Amino acid sequence: VSGAATITVTRNEILYSLNKPDDFILGIVEFMPDGGHNVHYVRRPFRREPDFGVTSVNYSLRELLAMAEAPA
């Protein structure tokens, strides 16, 4: 939802992105109040593996969107 503070990413998504950085793009779909949506792509969004036992991680949506690019 537009204006959300965080986005939740699973451990498996993070591990895949770190193991295959050229094959992974984090797609974020932002749903707007008027019913429309914006699509954002983030390449290489994660820097390190989550700690053992972690199943998901919350990231700042604002920070991820700052790294994003429009779909090509």
ABEGO torsion letter per residue (X at the ends): XBGBABBBBBAAAAAAAAABAAABBBBBBBBBAAGBBBBBBBBGABABBBBBGBABBBBBAAAAAAABBBBX
